[in-house]
């Protein structure tokens, strides 16, 4: 299966949000505390995602029949999402107490791969893409977070994705915090 990463366009906002909402519902249905169904269609969150798209920091993972079709951007299916942040106040809140320079990282959020495409290594590919984007901006770390009681996701980040786990953020909501040095190289 050939996949590619493409920037989300403003007119694709609803597609982006629909994927996040499906993932949120699946998480609730399967006992994973991470996202709340309906939260992505809320005006404040919708506006935040729209702003992220306008900055060019929201991405789709797309499936194509082959590399040539993907390059032509036809016959493709959107199978995942993620966003990258560099100076978001949320990331500052989570990290400024832990690190000397919280802006020395790319922050990965809203990574979703549609359920039927699990197991194809698309999560790790998104991590590499995020690292490469961070390198282009002179960043040294890739950071991400999840709900502090999401044991499944925390174990994945530690054991499979090789992130260092930090103490949970103890704010209004508890968040697990993870970091790894950027090790990717530019293509």
C-alpha positions as CSV (number, residue, x, y, z in Angstrom):
1,X,0.0,0.0,0.0
2,X,1.4,3.4,-1.0
3,X,0.7,6.3,1.2
4,X,1.6,10.0,1.2
5,X,1.3,12.9,3.5
6,X,-0.6,16.0,2.2
7,X,-1.4,19.3,3.8
8,X,-5.1,19.7,4.6
9,X,-6.8,22.5,2.6
10,X,-9.3,25.0,4.2
11,X,-12.2,23.4,2.3
12,X,-11.3,20.0,3.9
13,X,-11.9,21.2,7.4
14,X,-15.1,19.0,7.8
15,X,-13.3,15.9,6.5
16,X,-10.5,16.5,9.0
17,X,-13.0,17.0,11.9
18,X,-15.1,13.9,10.8
19,X,-12.1,11.7,11.1
20,X,-11.3,13.0,14.6
21,X,-14.9,12.6,15.7
22,X,-15.0,9.0,14.5
23,X,-11.7,8.3,16.4
24,X,-13.1,10.0,19.6
25,X,-16.3,7.8,19.4
26,X,-14.2,4.7,18.9
27,X,-12.1,5.6,21.9
28,X,-15.1,6.0,24.2
29,X,-16.7,2.9,22.8
30,X,-13.5,0.9,23.7
31,X,-12.8,2.4,27.1
32,X,-9.9,4.7,26.2
33,X,-9.9,8.1,27.9
34,X,-8.5,10.5,25.3
35,X,-11.0,12.5,23.3
36,X,-14.6,13.4,23.9
37,X,-17.1,12.9,21.0
38,X,-18.5,16.2,20.0
39,X,-15.4,18.2,21.1
40,X,-14.0,18.7,17.7
41,X,-17.2,20.2,16.3
42,X,-17.3,22.7,19.2
43,X,-16.8,26.2,17.9
44,X,-13.6,26.9,19.8
45,X,-11.9,23.6,18.8
46,X,-13.2,23.9,15.2
47,X,-11.7,27.4,14.9
48,X,-8.4,26.1,16.3
49,X,-8.2,23.3,13.7
50,X,-9.2,25.8,11.0
51,X,-6.4,28.1,12.1
52,X,-3.9,25.1,12.1
53,X,-5.0,24.3,8.6
54,X,-4.5,27.9,7.5
55,X,-0.9,27.8,8.9
56,X,-0.2,24.7,6.8
57,X,0.3,22.6,9.9
58,X,-2.6,20.1,9.5
59,X,-2.0,17.0,7.4
60,X,-3.8,14.0,5.9
61,X,-2.4,10.6,5.4
62,X,-3.6,9.4,2.0
63,X,-3.7,6.0,0.4
64,X,-3.2,5.7,-3.4
65,X,-3.0,2.8,-5.8
66,X,0.6,3.6,-6.5
67,X,3.2,6.3,-6.3
68,X,2.4,7.8,-9.7
69,X,-1.3,8.2,-8.8
70,X,-0.4,9.8,-5.5
71,X,1.8,12.3,-7.2
72,X,-1.1,13.2,-9.5
73,X,-3.4,13.5,-6.5
74,X,-6.1,11.4,-8.0
75,X,-7.7,8.1,-6.9
76,X,-6.6,8.6,-3.3
77,X,-8.4,8.0,0.0
78,X,-7.8,10.0,3.2
79,X,-7.0,7.5,5.9
80,X,-5.6,9.6,8.7
81,X,-4.8,13.0,10.2
82,X,-2.3,14.8,12.4
83,X,-1.3,18.3,13.2
84,X,2.1,19.9,14.0
85,X,2.5,22.8,16.4
86,X,5.6,25.0,17.1
87,X,4.4,27.8,19.3
88,X,1.0,26.8,20.6
89,X,0.0,28.1,24.1
90,X,-1.2,24.6,25.0
91,X,2.2,23.2,24.4
92,X,3.8,26.0,26.3
93,X,1.5,25.3,29.3
94,X,2.4,21.5,29.2
95,X,6.2,21.9,28.8
96,X,7.5,25.2,30.2
97,X,8.0,23.7,33.7
98,X,10.0,20.8,32.3
99,X,12.4,22.1,29.7
100,X,14.6,25.2,29.3
101,X,13.3,26.0,25.9
102,X,9.8,24.7,25.1
103,X,10.0,26.1,21.6
104,X,12.9,23.8,20.6
105,X,10.4,21.1,19.5
106,X,7.8,20.1,17.1
107,X,4.6,19.0,18.8
108,X,2.5,16.3,17.2
109,X,-1.3,16.3,17.9
110,X,-4.4,14.7,16.6
111,X,-2.7,11.7,15.1
112,X,-5.4,9.3,13.8
113,X,-5.3,6.4,11.4
114,X,-8.6,5.0,10.4
115,X,-9.2,1.7,12.0
116,X,-9.1,-0.4,8.9
117,X,-5.6,0.8,8.1
118,X,-4.1,0.0,11.5
119,X,-1.0,-2.2,11.3
120,X,0.5,-0.7,8.2
121,X,3.1,1.4,10.1
122,X,1.4,4.7,9.3
123,X,1.9,6.1,12.9
124,X,5.6,5.6,12.7
125,X,5.7,7.2,9.2
126,X,3.8,10.2,10.6
127,X,6.4,10.5,13.4
128,X,9.2,10.5,10.9
129,X,7.4,13.2,8.8
130,X,7.0,15.3,12.0
131,X,10.7,14.9,12.8
132,X,11.6,16.0,9.2
133,X,9.4,19.0,9.5
134,X,10.9,19.9,12.8
135,X,14.4,19.6,11.3
136,X,13.5,22.0,8.6
137,X,12.7,24.5,11.4
138,X,15.8,23.8,13.4
139,X,14.0,21.9,16.1
140,X,15.7,19.2,18.2
141,X,12.8,17.3,19.8
142,X,9.5,15.7,18.9
143,X,7.0,16.0,21.7
144,X,3.5,14.7,22.2
145,X,0.9,14.2,25.0
146,X,-2.1,12.2,25.9
147,X,-4.5,11.9,28.8
148,X,-2.6,10.7,31.9
149,X,-4.8,7.7,32.4
150,X,-4.6,6.4,28.8
151,X,-2.4,3.4,29.7
152,X,-2.6,1.9,26.2
153,X,-1.3,5.0,24.4
154,X,1.3,5.7,27.1
155,X,2.7,2.2,26.8
156,X,2.8,2.6,23.0
157,X,4.7,5.9,23.2
158,X,7.2,4.4,25.6
159,X,7.7,0.9,24.3
160,X,7.0,1.0,20.6
161,X,7.7,4.6,19.6
162,X,10.7,5.0,22.0
163,X,9.7,8.3,23.7
164,X,10.9,9.3,27.1
165,X,8.0,9.8,29.5
166,X,8.0,12.7,31.9
167,X,5.9,13.3,35.0
168,X,2.3,14.0,34.2
169,X,1.1,17.5,33.9
170,X,-1.1,18.3,36.9
171,X,-3.4,21.0,35.7
172,X,-7.2,21.1,35.2
173,X,-6.8,17.9,33.3
174,X,-3.9,15.4,33.7
175,X,-1.7,14.9,30.7
176,X,1.1,12.4,30.0
177,X,4.1,14.1,28.4
178,X,6.5,12.4,26.0
179,X,9.7,13.5,24.2
180,X,12.3,12.0,22.0
181,X,15.3,13.7,20.2
182,X,14.8,14.1,16.5
183,X,16.7,11.4,14.7
184,X,15.3,11.6,11.2
185,X,17.2,13.0,8.3
186,X,15.9,15.2,5.5
187,X,15.1,13.3,2.3
